[in-house]
Amino acid sequence: LVCLASTQAMAIIRLRIAGLGHDLRIEAADDTIVATLLEKVSSLTAIPEPYVLLIARGKKLTDPAAALSVLGIKDRTRLMLMHSLSYQVDKSGIEEVNDVSRSLDDIEEKISGNEADAKAVDELITRACIKLDGIDIGGSEALRGMRRKVLHRAEDIAARHGAAASKSENKNNCGR
């Protein structure tokens, strides 16, 4: 249960947001705006905010500045979570970015299991970065942001593993 309410005395509404494999329960002040709710849903689901679409009583919540109370959303309202239209446009790029992210998961597993040496990890990360560079974002800022986030993750893995490899090399060199 997540609360979006401020400290002022306002009516609190409980929302159930379900769809795309998620079932969220959120408490919010009735004057919470749609943009704040979208941001929270995005953080809880890991679906980038531009790709989140909420529907209440058959109406799309598209005005980011609209307060929930103005839209007629009351306590115990159920909202449907769906992908927005921009998701369909960017779908192939999103899938490619997610594939690279999964390959980074595999790299991290190999590192944690000591299954890969520094050169192999460096090569795998370089390949992942090349794949990211080859993804056509078609002018989509959301897709560009996703790609940038995965690229930073690849750089962090490389930096962490490079530092760990340097420490182990220094330990080995110190004993000589």
C-alpha positions in Angstrom: 0.0 0.0 0.0 1.5 3.3 -1.1 0.5 6.6 0.1 0.6 9.8 -2.0 -1.2 12.0 0.5 0.3 15.2 1.9 0.2 16.3 5.6 -2.8 18.7 5.0 -6.3 17.5 6.0 -7.7 16.2 2.8 -9.9 13.3 1.8 -7.9 10.2 1.2 -9.0 7.9 -1.6 -7.9 4.3 -1.9 -7.2 3.2 -5.5 -6.7 -0.3 -6.9 -4.7 -0.2 -10.1 -4.6 -3.5 -12.0 -3.4 -4.6 -15.4 -0.3 -5.7 -17.4 0.4 -8.3 -14.6 0.3 -5.7 -11.8 -2.1 -5.3 -8.9 -1.4 -2.1 -7.0 -3.1 -0.5 -4.0 -2.4 3.2 -3.6 -3.7 5.8 -1.2 -3.8 9.3 -2.5 -5.3 12.7 -1.5 -8.3 13.5 -3.6 -6.5 16.6 -5.0 -3.6 14.4 -6.3 -3.0 15.2 -10.0 -2.8 12.6 -12.7 0.9 13.3 -13.3 1.8 12.4 -9.7 -0.3 9.2 -9.9 1.4 8.2 -13.2 4.8 8.9 -11.7 4.0 6.6 -8.8 2.6 3.8 -10.9 5.7 4.0 -13.2 8.0 3.7 -10.2 6.1 0.7 -8.8 5.8 -1.1 -12.1 9.1 -0.2 -13.8 7.0 0.8 -16.9 8.4 4.1 -18.1 5.9 6.9 -17.4 5.2 7.8 -21.1 4.1 4.2 -21.7 1.6 4.1 -18.8 -2.1 4.6 -19.5 -4.7 4.6 -16.7 -8.4 4.2 -17.4 -11.1 4.9 -14.9 -14.8 4.2 -15.6 -14.0 3.8 -19.3 -12.2 7.2 -19.6 -8.5 7.6 -20.2 -6.7 9.8 -17.7 -4.8 11.9 -20.2 -4.8 15.3 -18.6 -1.7 15.3 -16.3 -2.8 18.5 -14.4 -6.3 17.2 -13.6 -7.0 16.4 -10.0 -8.5 12.9 -9.2 -11.5 14.5 -7.5 -12.3 16.6 -10.6 -12.2 13.5 -12.7 -14.8 11.9 -10.4 -12.4 9.4 -8.9 -13.6 8.5 -5.4 -12.5 6.2 -2.7 -12.1 2.5 -3.7 -12.0 3.3 -7.4 -10.4 0.7 -9.6 -8.2 1.9 -12.4 -7.1 -0.2 -15.4 -3.4 -0.1 -16.2 -2.6 -0.3 -19.9 0.2 0.6 -22.3 -0.2 4.0 -24.0 -0.3 4.4 -27.8 3.3 5.6 -27.7 4.2 2.1 -26.4 3.0 0.5 -29.6 5.1 2.9 -31.7 8.2 2.2 -29.6 7.5 -1.5 -28.9 10.3 -3.0 -31.0 12.9 -0.5 -29.6 11.6 -1.2 -26.0 12.0 -5.0 -26.6 15.5 -4.5 -27.9 16.5 -2.4 -24.9 15.0 -5.0 -22.6 17.0 -7.7 -24.4 20.2 -5.8 -23.7 19.1 -5.3 -20.1 18.6 -9.0 -19.7 22.1 -9.7 -21.2 23.5 -7.3 -18.5 21.7 -9.4 -15.9 23.5 -12.5 -17.3 26.8 -10.6 -17.2 26.2 -9.7 -13.5 25.4 -13.3 -12.7 28.7 -14.4 -14.4 30.6 -11.8 -12.4 29.0 -12.8 -9.1 29.7 -16.5 -9.8 33.3 -15.7 -10.7 32.6 -17.4 -14.1 34.1 -14.6 -16.2 37.5 -13.0 -16.4 38.0 -9.2 -16.9 38.6 -9.5 -20.6 35.4 -11.6 -21.2 33.3 -9.2 -19.1 34.8 -6.2 -21.0 33.9 -7.9 -24.3 30.4 -8.7 -23.3 29.7 -5.2 -22.0 31.2 -3.8 -25.2 28.8 -6.0 -27.3 25.9 -4.8 -25.1 26.8 -1.2 -25.7 27.1 -1.7 -29.5 23.6 -3.3 -29.5 22.3 -0.3 -27.6 23.9 2.1 -30.0 22.2 0.2 -32.9 18.7 0.7 -31.6 16.6 3.1 -33.6 14.8 5.4 -31.2 12.9 7.2 -33.9 12.9 10.5 -32.0 11.3 9.0 -28.9 12.5 10.7 -25.8 11.1 7.9 -23.6 13.0 5.3 -25.6 16.1 7.5 -25.6 15.8 7.7 -21.8 15.4 3.9 -21.4 18.5 3.3 -23.7 20.5 5.9 -21.7 19.6 4.2 -18.4 20.7 0.7 -19.6 23.9 2.3 -21.0 24.7 3.8 -17.6 24.0 0.4 -16.0 26.5 -1.2 -18.4 29.1 1.4 -17.6 28.5 0.9 -13.9 29.0 -2.9 -14.2 32.2 -2.3 -16.2 33.5 0.1 -13.6 32.6 -2.1 -10.7 34.1 -5.2 -12.3 37.1 -3.3 -13.5 37.8 -2.1 -9.9 37.3 -5.6 -8.5 39.6 -7.0 -11.1 42.2 -4.4 -10.4 42.1 -5.2 -6.6 42.5 -8.9 -7.2 45.4 -8.2 -9.6 47.0 -6.0 -7.0 46.6 -8.7 -4.3 48.2 -11.2 -6.7 51.0 -8.8 -7.5 51.7 -8.0 -3.9 52.5 -11.6 -3.1 55.3 -11.7 -5.7 
